[in-house]
């Protein structure tokens, strides 16, 4: 089963006077890379959230954002009355201006406002954890949907490779004949006596260097193995990457042994298809 590392999920819930929003974005990465942006009051829950992410998402660059919109009348920021009164008294000693104007100045001075840390109760913890779990499910669903689209593209590329390999198999006998004829013509132009037995041995050795039978068989096996791993239930992005590397080796070897213009063109097309597969594999879980 192909699962993408690209995903997005967003969830919202209302808890008392608060609107809590969780957003999760995932991108491709070799390992898991977590980045949290949460309000201070929820920091104590980060270890639990990290554990859940590690268990369910496995790999990827993951950005976690939690937003809180306080829609009630309560506020964690309050006036520090004693400090403001002390500032006001000192300002009056300096200048006997309008009290309202002096008060505006006093509230802008350091420590005029203080923030009381809001305690996180069990009910709010439960609401956030439940919302986070639901959002994770949305991310996983998004990743699976992306994976289905990638699967369609992989099958298309693999079928193209199989068709190109069929052309290689079809053109190979003609290639061998042309290579043999080329060698014979070159020998005839030498106009010297040669040992026919030794000549046949050298021709066989030379032709074996250009033989691509093993490469054709291995490439066909790699294509079938790629399809087999792709159909398994678990995500196997790294293994598919290794198979793609082996496919590349066989295609490169066929190209180096080609010695045939038509076969070289087919090899270029095969490399193009494989490059598209490799590019998409970077985003597979």
DRENPA-3360 file (N, C-alpha, C; in nm, 2 decimals, always signed):
BEGIN
1 = XXXXXXXX = +0.08/-0.12/+0.00/+0.00/+0.00/+0.00/+0.09/+0.12/+0.00 ~ +0.06/+0.21/-0.09/+0.13/+0.34/-0.10/+0.07/+0.44/-0.01 ~ +0.15/+0.50/+0.08/+0.10/+0.61/+0.17/+0.19/+0.73/+0.15 ~ +0.13/+0.84/+0.12/+0.21/+0.96/+0.10/+0.26/+1.02/+0.24 ~ +0.37/+1.10/+0.24/+0.41/+1.17/+0.36/+0.35/+1.31/+0.36 ~ +0.28/+1.35/+0.25/+0.21/+1.48/+0.25/+0.07/+1.47/+0.30 ~ +0.04/+1.55/+0.40/-0.10/+1.54/+0.46/-0.13/+1.67/+0.53 ~ -0.26/+1.69/+0.55/-0.31/+1.80/+0.63/-0.44/+1.76/+0.70;
9 = XXXXXXXX = -0.45/+1.81/+0.82/-0.57/+1.79/+0.90/-0.60/+1.91/+0.99 ~ -0.73/+1.94/+1.00/-0.77/+2.05/+1.09/-0.89/+2.01/+1.16 ~ -0.89/+2.04/+1.29/-1.00/+2.01/+1.38/-1.03/+2.13/+1.48 ~ -1.16/+2.14/+1.51/-1.20/+2.25/+1.60/-1.30/+2.19/+1.70 ~ -1.29/+2.25/+1.82/-1.39/+2.21/+1.93/-1.41/+2.33/+2.02 ~ -1.53/+2.33/+2.08/-1.56/+2.44/+2.17/-1.56/+2.38/+2.32 ~ -1.48/+2.44/+2.40/-1.47/+2.40/+2.54/-1.50/+2.52/+2.63 ~ -1.61/+2.52/+2.69/-1.66/+2.63/+2.77/-1.65/+2.76/+2.69;
17 = XXXXXXXX = -1.57/+2.86/+2.73/-1.57/+2.99/+2.66/-1.45/+2.99/+2.55 ~ -1.39/+2.87/+2.53/-1.27/+2.87/+2.44/-1.31/+2.79/+2.31 ~ -1.25/+2.84/+2.20/-1.26/+2.77/+2.08/-1.11/+2.72/+2.05 ~ -1.10/+2.59/+2.05/-0.96/+2.53/+2.03/-0.95/+2.47/+1.89 ~ -0.85/+2.51/+1.82/-0.82/+2.46/+1.69/-0.69/+2.39/+1.68 ~ -0.68/+2.28/+1.61/-0.56/+2.20/+1.59/-0.54/+2.18/+1.44 ~ -0.42/+2.22/+1.40/-0.38/+2.20/+1.26/-0.25/+2.11/+1.25 ~ -0.25/+2.02/+1.16/-0.14/+1.93/+1.14/-0.10/+1.93/+0.99;
25 = XXXXXXXX = +0.03/+1.96/+0.97/+0.08/+1.96/+0.83/+0.20/+1.86/+0.82 ~ +0.20/+1.78/+0.72/+0.31/+1.68/+0.71/+0.37/+1.69/+0.57 ~ +0.51/+1.69/+0.56/+0.58/+1.69/+0.44/+0.68/+1.57/+0.44 ~ +0.75/+1.55/+0.33/+0.84/+1.44/+0.32/+0.97/+1.47/+0.40 ~ +1.02/+1.36/+0.46/+1.15/+1.37/+0.54/+1.20/+1.23/+0.56 ~ +1.33/+1.21/+0.56/+1.38/+1.07/+0.59/+1.34/+1.02/+0.72 ~ +1.34/+1.11/+0.82/+1.30/+1.06/+0.96/+1.19/+1.15/+1.01 ~ +1.14/+1.13/+1.13/+1.03/+1.21/+1.18/+1.10/+1.34/+1.24;
33 = XXXXXXXX = +1.04/+1.45/+1.20/+1.09/+1.59/+1.24/+0.97/+1.67/+1.29 ~ +0.96/+1.68/+1.42/+0.84/+1.74/+1.48/+0.87/+1.89/+1.52 ~ +0.77/+1.97/+1.49/+0.77/+2.11/+1.52/+0.64/+2.16/+1.59 ~ +0.64/+2.19/+1.71/+0.52/+2.23/+1.79/+0.51/+2.38/+1.80 ~ +0.39/+2.43/+1.79/+0.35/+2.57/+1.82/+0.22/+2.56/+1.90 ~ +0.23/+2.57/+2.03/+0.12/+2.56/+2.11/+0.12/+2.67/+2.22 ~ +0.00/+2.70/+2.27/-0.01/+2.80/+2.38/+0.07/+2.75/+2.51 ~ +0.11/+2.84/+2.59/+0.19/+2.80/+2.71/+0.11/+2.70/+2.80;
41 = XXXXXXXX = -0.02/+2.72/+2.81/-0.09/+2.63/+2.90/-0.10/+2.49/+2.86 ~ -0.07/+2.46/+2.73/-0.08/+2.32/+2.67/+0.05/+2.26/+2.66 ~ +0.16/+2.33/+2.70/+0.30/+2.27/+2.69/+0.31/+2.14/+2.76 ~ +0.24/+2.12/+2.87/+0.26/+2.00/+2.95/+0.21/+1.88/+2.88 ~ +0.13/+1.90/+2.77/+0.07/+1.79/+2.70/+0.16/+1.74/+2.58 ~ +0.26/+1.82/+2.55/+0.34/+1.79/+2.43/+0.40/+1.65/+2.43 ~ +0.46/+1.60/+2.55/+0.51/+1.46/+2.55/+0.40/+1.36/+2.50 ~ +0.28/+1.38/+2.55/+0.17/+1.28/+2.51/+0.15/+1.30/+2.36;
49 = XXXXXXXX = +0.14/+1.42/+2.31/+0.11/+1.44/+2.17/+0.23/+1.39/+2.08 ~ +0.35/+1.40/+2.13/+0.47/+1.35/+2.05/+0.46/+1.20/+2.04 ~ +0.43/+1.13/+2.15/+0.42/+0.99/+2.16/+0.31/+0.94/+2.06 ~ +0.20/+1.01/+2.06/+0.09/+0.97/+1.96/+0.13/+0.99/+1.82 ~ +0.20/+1.10/+1.79/+0.25/+1.12/+1.65/+0.35/+1.01/+1.61 ~ +0.44/+0.98/+1.70/+0.54/+0.88/+1.67/+0.48/+0.75/+1.64 ~ +0.37/+0.72/+1.71/+0.31/+0.59/+1.69/+0.23/+0.58/+1.56 ~ +0.17/+0.69/+1.52/+0.07/+0.69/+1.41/+0.13/+0.74/+1.27;
57 = XXXXXXXX = +0.23/+0.83/+1.28/+0.27/+0.89/+1.15/+0.41/+0.84/+1.11 ~ +0.49/+0.79/+1.20/+0.62/+0.72/+1.17/+0.73/+0.81/+1.11 ~ +0.70/+0.87/+0.99/+0.80/+0.95/+0.92/+0.74/+1.08/+0.87 ~ +0.83/+1.18/+0.84/+0.78/+1.30/+0.78/+0.82/+1.42/+0.86 ~ +0.82/+1.54/+0.80/+0.83/+1.67/+0.87/+0.69/+1.71/+0.91 ~ +0.67/+1.72/+1.04/+0.53/+1.74/+1.09/+0.53/+1.87/+1.17 ~ +0.44/+1.96/+1.13/+0.42/+2.09/+1.20/+0.28/+2.08/+1.27 ~ +0.29/+2.10/+1.40/+0.17/+2.10/+1.49/+0.14/+2.24/+1.54;
65 = XXXXXXXX = +0.02/+2.28/+1.51/-0.02/+2.42/+1.56/-0.15/+2.40/+1.64 ~ -0.15/+2.46/+1.76/-0.27/+2.47/+1.84/-0.31/+2.61/+1.87 ~ -0.43/+2.65/+1.84/-0.47/+2.79/+1.86/-0.59/+2.79/+1.96 ~ -0.60/+2.89/+2.04/-0.71/+2.91/+2.14/-0.77/+3.05/+2.12 ~ -0.90/+3.05/+2.09/-0.97/+3.18/+2.08/-1.06/+3.19/+2.20 ~ -1.03/+3.28/+2.29/-1.10/+3.30/+2.42/-1.22/+3.39/+2.39 ~ -1.34/+3.33/+2.37/-1.46/+3.41/+2.34/-1.54/+3.45/+2.46 ~ -1.49/+3.42/+2.58/-1.57/+3.46/+2.70/-1.52/+3.60/+2.75;
73 = XXXXXXXX = -1.57/+3.63/+2.86/-1.54/+3.76/+2.93/-1.42/+3.75/+3.02 ~ -1.38/+3.63/+3.05/-1.27/+3.61/+3.14/-1.14/+3.64/+3.07 ~ -1.04/+3.69/+3.15/-0.91/+3.72/+3.09/-0.81/+3.68/+3.19 ~ -0.70/+3.63/+3.13/-0.58/+3.59/+3.22/-0.50/+3.71/+3.25 ~ -0.52/+3.82/+3.18/-0.44/+3.94/+3.21/-0.52/+4.04/+3.29 ~ -0.46/+4.08/+3.40/-0.53/+4.17/+3.49/-0.44/+4.29/+3.53 ~ -0.51/+4.40/+3.58/-0.43/+4.52/+3.62/-0.37/+4.49/+3.76 ~ -0.24/+4.53/+3.77/-0.17/+4.53/+3.89/-0.19/+4.66/+3.96;
81 = XXXXXXXX = -0.30/+4.66/+4.04/-0.35/+4.79/+4.10/-0.25/+4.86/+4.19 ~ -0.18/+4.78/+4.27/-0.08/+4.84/+4.36/+0.03/+4.91/+4.29 ~ +0.08/+4.85/+4.18/+0.19/+4.90/+4.10/+0.14/+5.03/+4.03 ~ +0.02/+5.02/+3.97/-0.04/+5.14/+3.90/-0.06/+5.26/+4.00 ~ -0.11/+5.23/+4.11/-0.13/+5.34/+4.21/+0.00/+5.40/+4.25 ~ +0.10/+5.32/+4.27/+0.24/+5.37/+4.31/+0.29/+5.46/+4.19 ~ +0.27/+5.41/+4.07/+0.32/+5.49/+3.95/+0.24/+5.62/+3.95 ~ +0.11/+5.62/+3.97/+0.03/+5.74/+3.96/+0.07/+5.84/+4.07;
89 = XXXXXXXX = +0.10/+5.79/+4.19/+0.14/+5.88/+4.29/+0.27/+5.95/+4.26 ~ +0.37/+5.88/+4.20/+0.49/+5.93/+4.16/+0.48/+6.03/+4.05 ~ +0.39/+6.00/+3.96/+0.37/+6.10/+3.84/+0.31/+6.23/+3.89 ~ +0.22/+6.22/+3.99/+0.15/+6.34/+4.04/+0.26/+6.43/+4.12 ~ +0.36/+6.36/+4.18/+0.46/+6.44/+4.24/+0.55/+6.51/+4.14 ~ +0.56/+6.45/+4.02/+0.64/+6.52/+3.92/+0.56/+6.62/+3.85 ~ +0.43/+6.59/+3.82/+0.35/+6.69/+3.74/+0.21/+6.68/+3.78 ~ +0.15/+6.79/+3.81/+0.01/+6.80/+3.86/-0.09/+6.81/+3.74;
97 = XXXXXXXX = -0.08/+6.71/+3.65/-0.17/+6.72/+3.53/-0.30/+6.65/+3.56 ~ -0.38/+6.63/+3.44/-0.50/+6.56/+3.45/-0.48/+6.41/+3.49 ~ -0.56/+6.36/+3.59/-0.55/+6.23/+3.64/-0.56/+6.12/+3.53 ~ -0.66/+6.15/+3.45/-0.68/+6.05/+3.34/-0.56/+6.03/+3.25 ~ -0.50/+6.14/+3.21/-0.38/+6.14/+3.13/-0.26/+6.07/+3.20 ~ -0.25/+6.10/+3.33/-0.15/+6.03/+3.41/-0.17/+5.88/+3.42 ~ -0.30/+5.84/+3.43/-0.33/+5.70/+3.44/-0.30/+5.63/+3.31 ~ -0.32/+5.70/+3.20/-0.28/+5.63/+3.07/-0.13/+5.61/+3.06;
105 = XXXXXXXX = -0.06/+5.70/+3.12/+0.09/+5.68/+3.12/+0.13/+5.57/+3.22 ~ +0.06/+5.56/+3.33/+0.09/+5.46/+3.44/+0.07/+5.32/+3.39 ~ -0.04/+5.29/+3.31/-0.07/+5.15/+3.27/+0.03/+5.11/+3.16 ~ +0.11/+5.20/+3.10/+0.20/+5.16/+3.00/+0.34/+5.12/+3.06 ~ +0.36/+5.16/+3.19/+0.49/+5.13/+3.25/+0.50/+4.99/+3.29 ~ +0.63/+4.94/+3.31/+0.65/+4.80/+3.34/+0.57/+4.75/+3.46 ~ +0.53/+4.62/+3.45/+0.46/+4.55/+3.56/+0.32/+4.61/+3.59 ~ +0.27/+4.70/+3.51/+0.14/+4.75/+3.53/+0.03/+4.65/+3.50;
113 = XXXXXXXX = +0.06/+4.55/+3.41/-0.03/+4.44/+3.39/+0.04/+4.31/+3.43 ~ -0.04/+4.22/+3.48/+0.02/+4.09/+3.51/-0.07/+3.98/+3.46 ~ +0.00/+3.87/+3.42/-0.07/+3.76/+3.36/-0.07/+3.64/+3.46 ~ -0.19/+3.59/+3.49/-0.21/+3.48/+3.58/-0.21/+3.35/+3.49 ~ -0.13/+3.26/+3.52/-0.13/+3.13/+3.45/-0.25/+3.05/+3.48 ~ -0.32/+3.02/+3.37/-0.45/+2.95/+3.38/-0.42/+2.80/+3.40 ~ -0.48/+2.74/+3.50/-0.46/+2.60/+3.53/-0.53/+2.52/+3.42 ~ -0.47/+2.41/+3.38/-0.53/+2.32/+3.28/-0.60/+2.20/+3.35;
121 = XXXXXXXX = -0.73/+2.20/+3.35/-0.81/+2.10/+3.42/-0.82/+1.97/+3.33 ~ -0.86/+1.86/+3.40/-0.87/+1.73/+3.33/-0.97/+1.73/+3.21 ~ -1.08/+1.80/+3.23/-1.18/+1.80/+3.12/-1.12/+1.87/+3.00 ~ -1.05/+1.98/+3.01/-0.99/+2.05/+2.90/-0.88/+1.96/+2.83 ~ -0.80/+1.89/+2.92/-0.70/+1.80/+2.86/-0.77/+1.69/+2.78 ~ -0.88/+1.64/+2.83/-0.95/+1.53/+2.75/-1.00/+1.59/+2.62 ~ -1.05/+1.71/+2.62/-1.11/+1.77/+2.50/-1.00/+1.79/+2.40 ~ -0.88/+1.84/+2.44/-0.77/+1.86/+2.35/-0.72/+1.73/+2.29;
129 = XXXXXXXX = -0.70/+1.63/+2.38/-0.65/+1.50/+2.33/-0.74/+1.44/+2.23 ~ -0.87/+1.45/+2.26/-0.97/+1.39/+2.17/-0.97/+1.46/+2.03 ~ -0.96/+1.59/+2.04/-0.95/+1.67/+1.91/-0.82/+1.64/+1.84 ~ -0.71/+1.62/+1.91/-0.59/+1.59/+1.84/-0.59/+1.45/+1.77 ~ -0.65/+1.36/+1.84/-0.67/+1.22/+1.78/-0.75/+1.23/+1.66 ~ -0.86/+1.30/+1.66/-0.95/+1.32/+1.54/-0.87/+1.38/+1.42 ~ -0.79/+1.48/+1.46/-0.71/+1.55/+1.35/-0.61/+1.46/+1.29 ~ -0.55/+1.38/+1.38/-0.45/+1.28/+1.33/-0.52/+1.18/+1.23;
137 = XXXXXXXX = -0.64/+1.14/+1.26/-0.71/+1.05/+1.17/-0.73/+1.12/+1.03 ~ -0.76/+1.25/+1.03/-0.78/+1.33/+0.91/-0.65/+1.33/+0.83 ~ -0.54/+1.35/+0.90/-0.40/+1.35/+0.83/-0.38/+1.22/+0.77 ~ -0.40/+1.11/+0.84/-0.38/+0.98/+0.79/-0.46/+0.95/+0.67 ~ -0.59/+1.00/+0.67/-0.68/+0.98/+0.56/-0.63/+1.05/+0.44 ~ -0.58/+1.18/+0.46/-0.53/+1.26/+0.35/-0.40/+1.19/+0.29 ~ -0.32/+1.13/+0.38/-0.20/+1.06/+0.33/-0.24/+0.94/+0.24 ~ -0.34/+0.87/+0.29/-0.38/+0.75/+0.21/-0.44/+0.79/+0.08;
145 = XXXXXXXX = -0.52/+0.90/+0.08/-0.58/+0.95/-0.05/-0.47/+0.99/-0.15 ~ -0.37/+1.06/-0.09/-0.25/+1.10/-0.18/-0.18/+0.97/-0.23 ~ -0.17/+0.87/-0.14/-0.11/+0.75/-0.18/-0.18/+0.68/-0.29 ~ -0.31/+0.68/-0.30/-0.39/+0.62/-0.41/-0.35/+0.69/-0.54 ~ -0.34/+0.82/-0.54/-0.30/+0.89/-0.66/-0.16/+0.85/-0.70 ~ -0.07/+0.84/-0.61/+0.07/+0.80/-0.64/+0.07/+0.66/-0.70 ~ -0.02/+0.57/-0.64/-0.02/+0.43/-0.69/-0.06/+0.43/-0.84 ~ -0.16/+0.51/-0.87/-0.20/+0.51/-1.02/-0.08/+0.56/-1.10;
153 = XXXXXXXX = -0.01/+0.66/-1.06/+0.10/+0.71/-1.14/+0.21/+0.60/-1.15 ~ +0.24/+0.53/-1.03/+0.35/+0.43/-1.04/+0.31/+0.32/-1.13 ~ +0.19/+0.28/-1.13/+0.14/+0.17/-1.22/+0.16/+0.21/-1.37 ~ +0.13/+0.34/-1.39/+0.14/+0.39/-1.53/+0.29/+0.39/-1.57 ~ +0.38/+0.43/-1.48/+0.52/+0.44/-1.52/+0.58/+0.29/-1.53 ~ +0.54/+0.20/-1.45/+0.59/+0.07/-1.45/+0.54/+0.00/-1.58 ~ +0.42/+0.02/-1.62/+0.37/-0.03/-1.75/+0.44/+0.02/-1.86 ~ +0.48/+0.15/-1.86/+0.56/+0.21/-1.96/+0.70/+0.15/-1.97;
161 = XXXXXXXX = +0.75/+0.12/-1.85/+0.88/+0.05/-1.85/+0.88/-0.09/-1.91 ~ +0.77/-0.16/-1.88/+0.75/-0.29/-1.93/+0.74/-0.29/-2.08 ~ +0.66/-0.19/-2.13/+0.65/-0.18/-2.28/+0.78/-0.15/-2.34 ~ +0.86/-0.06/-2.28/+0.99/-0.03/-2.34/+1.08/-0.15/-2.33 ~ +1.07/-0.23/-2.22/+1.16/-0.35/-2.21/+1.12/-0.45/-2.32 ~ +0.99/-0.46/-2.35/+0.95/-0.54/-2.46/+1.01/-0.50/-2.60 ~ +1.02/-0.37/-2.62/+1.09/-0.32/-2.74/+1.24/-0.36/-2.74 ~ +1.30/-0.35/-2.62/+1.44/-0.39/-2.61/+1.46/-0.54/-2.65;
169 = XXXXXXXX = +1.37/-0.62/-2.59/+1.37/-0.77/-2.62/+1.35/-0.79/-2.77 ~ +1.26/-0.71/-2.83/+1.23/-0.72/-2.97/+1.35/-0.68/-3.06 ~ +1.42/-0.58/-3.02/+1.52/-0.52/-3.11/+1.66/-0.59/-3.08 ~ +1.67/-0.66/-2.97/+1.80/-0.72/-2.94/+1.86/-0.82/-3.04 ~ +1.78/-0.91/-3.10/+1.84/-1.00/-3.20/+1.90/-0.93/-3.32 ~ +1.82/-0.82/-3.37/+1.87/-0.74/-3.48/+2.00/-0.67/-3.44 ~ +2.01/-0.63/-3.31/+2.13/-0.56/-3.27/+2.25/-0.66/-3.27 ~ +2.23/-0.78/-3.23/+2.34/-0.88/-3.22/+2.39/-0.91/-3.37;
177 = XXXXXXXX = +2.30/-0.92/-3.46/+2.34/-0.94/-3.60/+2.42/-0.83/-3.65 ~ +2.38/-0.70/-3.62/+2.45/-0.59/-3.67/+2.59/-0.58/-3.61 ~ +2.60/-0.61/-3.48/+2.73/-0.61/-3.42/+2.82/-0.71/-3.48 ~ +2.77/-0.83/-3.51/+2.85/-0.94/-3.57/+2.89/-0.90/-3.71 ~ +2.80/-0.84/-3.79/+2.84/-0.80/-3.92/+2.94/-0.69/-3.92 ~ +2.93/-0.60/-3.82/+3.03/-0.49/-3.81/+3.17/-0.55/-3.78 ~ +3.17/-0.65/-3.69/+3.30/-0.71/-3.66/+3.36/-0.78/-3.78 ~ +3.28/-0.86/-3.85/+3.33/-0.93/-3.97/+3.38/-0.84/-4.08;
185 = XXXXXXXX = +3.30/-0.73/-4.10/+3.35/-0.63/-4.20/+3.48/-0.57/-4.16 ~ +3.50/-0.54/-4.03/+3.62/-0.48/-3.99/+3.74/-0.58/-4.01 ~ +3.71/-0.71/-3.98/+3.82/-0.81/-4.00/+3.85/-0.83/-4.14 ~ +3.75/-0.83/-4.23/+3.78/-0.85/-4.37/+3.86/-0.73/-4.43 ~ +3.85/-0.62/-4.38/+3.93/-0.50/-4.43/+4.07/-0.51/-4.38 ~ +4.10/-0.60/-4.28/+4.24/-0.61/-4.24/+4.33/-0.68/-4.34 ~ +4.26/-0.77/-4.42/+4.33/-0.84/-4.53/+4.46/-0.92/-4.48 ~ +4.44/-0.99/-4.37/+4.55/-1.07/-4.32/+4.49/-1.21/-4.28;
193 = XXXXXXXX = +4.58/-1.31/-4.28/+4.54/-1.44/-4.24/+4.52/-1.45/-4.09 ~ +4.41/-1.51/-4.05/+4.38/-1.52/-3.91/+4.35/-1.67/-3.88 ~ +4.37/-1.71/-3.76/+4.33/-1.84/-3.71/+4.18/-1.84/-3.69 ~ +4.11/-1.92/-3.76/+3.96/-1.92/-3.75/+3.91/-1.96/-3.62 ~ +3.98/-2.06/-3.56/+3.93/-2.10/-3.42/+3.95/-1.99/-3.32 ~ +4.07/-1.93/-3.33/+4.09/-1.81/-3.23/+4.00/-1.70/-3.26 ~ +3.97/-1.68/-3.39/+3.88/-1.57/-3.43/+3.74/-1.59/-3.37 ~ +3.69/-1.72/-3.38/+3.56/-1.75/-3.33/+3.55/-1.73/-3.18;
201 = XXXXXXXX = +3.66/-1.77/-3.11/+3.67/-1.75/-2.96/+3.66/-1.60/-2.93 ~ +3.74/-1.52/-3.00/+3.74/-1.38/-2.97/+3.60/-1.31/-3.00 ~ +3.54/-1.36/-3.11/+3.41/-1.31/-3.15/+3.30/-1.34/-3.04 ~ +3.31/-1.46/-2.99/+3.22/-1.51/-2.88/+3.24/-1.42/-2.76 ~ +3.37/-1.40/-2.72/+3.40/-1.32/-2.60/+3.35/-1.18/-2.62 ~ +3.37/-1.12/-2.74/+3.34/-0.98/-2.77/+3.18/-0.97/-2.76 ~ +3.11/-1.07/-2.82/+2.97/-1.06/-2.82/+2.91/-1.08/-2.68 ~ +2.97/-1.16/-2.60/+2.93/-1.18/-2.46/+2.93/-1.05/-2.38;
209 = XXXXXXXX = +3.04/-0.97/-2.41/+3.05/-0.84/-2.35/+2.93/-0.75/-2.38 ~ +2.87/-0.77/-2.49/+2.76/-0.68/-2.53/+2.62/-0.75/-2.51 ~ +2.63/-0.87/-2.45/+2.50/-0.95/-2.43/+2.42/-0.88/-2.31 ~ +2.29/-0.86/-2.33/+2.21/-0.79/-2.22/+2.10/-0.89/-2.17 ~ +2.12/-1.02/-2.19/+2.01/-1.11/-2.15/+1.99/-1.10/-2.00 ~ +2.10/-1.10/-1.92/+2.08/-1.10/-1.77/+2.01/-0.97/-1.73 ~ +2.05/-0.86/-1.79/+1.99/-0.73/-1.75/+1.85/-0.72/-1.78 ~ +1.81/-0.78/-1.90/+1.66/-0.78/-1.93/+1.58/-0.86/-1.83;
217 = XXXXXXXX = +1.64/-0.98/-1.80/+1.56/-1.07/-1.70/+1.56/-1.00/-1.56 ~ +1.67/-0.94/-1.52/+1.67/-0.88/-1.38/+1.58/-0.76/-1.38 ~ +1.58/-0.68/-1.49/+1.49/-0.56/-1.49/+1.34/-0.60/-1.49 ~ +1.31/-0.70/-1.56/+1.17/-0.75/-1.56/+1.13/-0.80/-1.42 ~ +1.23/-0.87/-1.35/+1.20/-0.92/-1.21/+1.19/-0.80/-1.12 ~ +1.27/-0.69/-1.13/+1.26/-0.58/-1.05/+1.12/-0.51/-1.06 ~ +1.07/-0.50/-1.19/+0.94/-0.44/-1.21/+0.83/-0.51/-1.14 ~ +0.84/-0.65/-1.15/+0.74/-0.73/-1.09/+0.75/-0.72/-0.94;
225 = XXXXXXXX = +0.87/-0.71/-0.88/+0.89/-0.70/-0.74/+0.84/-0.57/-0.69 ~ +0.86/-0.46/-0.76/+0.81/-0.33/-0.73/+0.66/-0.34/-0.71 ~ +0.59/-0.40/-0.81/+0.44/-0.41/-0.80/+0.40/-0.49/-0.68 ~ +0.48/-0.60/-0.65/+0.44/-0.69/-0.54/+0.45/-0.61/-0.41 ~ +0.56/-0.54/-0.39/+0.58/-0.46/-0.26/+0.48/-0.35/-0.25 ~ +0.45/-0.29/-0.36/+0.35/-0.18/-0.37/+0.21/-0.22/-0.32 ~ +0.18/-0.35/-0.35/+0.05/-0.41/-0.32/+0.03/-0.45/-0.17 ~ +0.14/-0.46/-0.10/+0.14/-0.51/+0.04/+0.06/-0.41/+0.13;
233 = XXXXXXXX = +0.01/-0.46/+0.24/-0.07/-0.38/+0.33/+0.01/-0.26/+0.40 ~ +0.14/-0.30/+0.44/+0.22/-0.20/+0.51/+0.29/-0.10/+0.41 ~ +0.32/+0.02/+0.46/+0.40/+0.11/+0.38/+0.54/+0.07/+0.37 ~ +0.60/+0.07/+0.24/+0.73/+0.03/+0.22/+0.81/+0.12/+0.13 ~ +0.80/+0.25/+0.16/+0.87/+0.35/+0.07/+1.02/+0.33/+0.06 ~ +1.09/+0.30/+0.17/+1.23/+0.28/+0.16/+1.27/+0.16/+0.07 ~ +1.19/+0.05/+0.09/+1.22/-0.07/+0.01/+1.20/-0.04/-0.14 ~ +1.09/+0.03/-0.17/+1.06/+0.07/-0.31/+1.18/+0.15/-0.37;
241 = XXXXXXXX = +1.23/+0.24/-0.28/+1.35/+0.32/-0.32/+1.47/+0.23/-0.36 ~ +1.49/+0.13/-0.28/+1.60/+0.04/-0.31/+1.58/-0.04/-0.44 ~ +1.46/-0.08/-0.46/+1.42/-0.15/-0.59/+1.44/-0.06/-0.71 ~ +1.40/+0.07/-0.69/+1.42/+0.16/-0.80/+1.57/+0.18/-0.84 ~ +1.65/+0.18/-0.73/+1.80/+0.20/-0.76/+1.85/+0.08/-0.84 ~ +1.80/-0.04/-0.81/+1.84/-0.16/-0.88/+1.79/-0.16/-1.02 ~ +1.67/-0.11/-1.04/+1.62/-0.09/-1.18/+1.71/+0.00/-1.26 ~ +1.75/+0.11/-1.19/+1.84/+0.21/-1.26/+1.97/+0.14/-1.30;
249 = XXXXXXXX = +2.03/+0.06/-1.22/+2.16/-0.01/-1.25/+2.14/-0.10/-1.38 ~ +2.03/-0.17/-1.39/+2.01/-0.26/-1.50/+1.99/-0.17/-1.63 ~ +1.92/-0.06/-1.62/+1.90/+0.02/-1.74/+2.03/+0.09/-1.78 ~ +2.11/+0.13/-1.68/+2.24/+0.19/-1.72/+2.33/+0.09/-1.79 ~ +2.33/-0.03/-1.74/+2.41/-0.14/-1.80/+2.37/-0.17/-1.94 ~ +2.23/-0.17/-1.96/+2.18/-0.20/-2.10/+2.23/-0.08/-2.19 ~ +2.23/+0.04/-2.14/+2.27/+0.15/-2.22/+2.42/+0.15/-2.25 ~ +2.50/+0.10/-2.16/+2.65/+0.10/-2.18/+2.68/-0.01/-2.28;
257 = XXXXXXXX = +2.60/-0.12/-2.28/+2.63/-0.23/-2.37/+2.55/-0.22/-2.51 ~ +2.47/-0.12/-2.52/+2.38/-0.11/-2.64/+2.45/-0.12/-2.77 ~ +2.54/-0.02/-2.80/+2.61/-0.02/-2.93/+2.51/-0.02/-3.04 ~ +2.39/+0.05/-3.02/+2.29/+0.05/-3.12/+2.20/+0.17/-3.10 ~ +2.19/+0.25/-3.20/+2.12/+0.38/-3.19/+1.97/+0.37/-3.14 ~ +1.90/+0.27/-3.20/+1.76/+0.25/-3.16/+1.75/+0.21/-3.02 ~ +1.84/+0.12/-2.97/+1.84/+0.07/-2.83/+1.87/+0.19/-2.74 ~ +1.96/+0.27/-2.78/+2.00/+0.39/-2.69/+1.88/+0.48/-2.67;
265 = XXXXXXXX = +1.80/+0.50/-2.78/+1.68/+0.59/-2.76/+1.58/+0.53/-2.66 ~ +1.57/+0.40/-2.67/+1.48/+0.33/-2.57/+1.53/+0.34/-2.43 ~ +1.66/+0.33/-2.41/+1.72/+0.34/-2.28/+1.70/+0.48/-2.22 ~ +1.71/+0.59/-2.31/+1.68/+0.72/-2.26/+1.54/+0.74/-2.21 ~ +1.44/+0.68/-2.29/+1.30/+0.68/-2.25/+1.28/+0.61/-2.11 ~ +1.35/+0.49/-2.10/+1.34/+0.42/-1.97/+1.39/+0.50/-1.85 ~ +1.50/+0.57/-1.88/+1.56/+0.65/-1.77/+1.47/+0.76/-1.73 ~ +1.40/+0.82/-1.83/+1.30/+0.92/-1.80/+1.19/+0.87/-1.72;
273 = XXXXXXXX = +1.13/+0.76/-1.75/+1.02/+0.70/-1.67/+1.07/+0.67/-1.53 ~ +1.19/+0.61/-1.52/+1.24/+0.57/-1.38/+1.27/+0.70/-1.30 ~ +1.31/+0.80/-1.36/+1.34/+0.93/-1.29/+1.21/+0.98/-1.23 ~ +1.10/+0.97/-1.30/+0.97/+1.02/-1.25/+0.93/+0.93/-1.13 ~ +0.96/+0.80/-1.14/+0.92/+0.71/-1.03/+1.00/+0.75/-0.90 ~ +1.13/+0.77/-0.92/+1.22/+0.81/-0.81/+1.18/+0.94/-0.74 ~ +1.14/+1.04/-0.83/+1.10/+1.17/-0.78/+0.97/+1.15/-0.69 ~ +0.88/+1.07/-0.73/+0.76/+1.05/-0.65/+0.79/+0.97/-0.53;
281 = XXXXX = +0.89/+0.88/-0.53/+0.92/+0.79/-0.42/+0.97/+0.87/-0.30 ~ +1.02/+0.99/-0.33/+1.07/+1.08/-0.22/+0.96/+1.12/-0.12 ~ +0.84/+1.11/-0.17/+0.72/+1.15/-0.09/+0.64/+1.03/-0.04 ~ +0.70/+0.91/-0.05/+0.62/+0.79/-0.01/+0.67/+0.75/+0.13 ~ +0.58/+0.72/+0.21/+0.61/+0.67/+0.35/+0.68/+0.54/+0.35;
% end
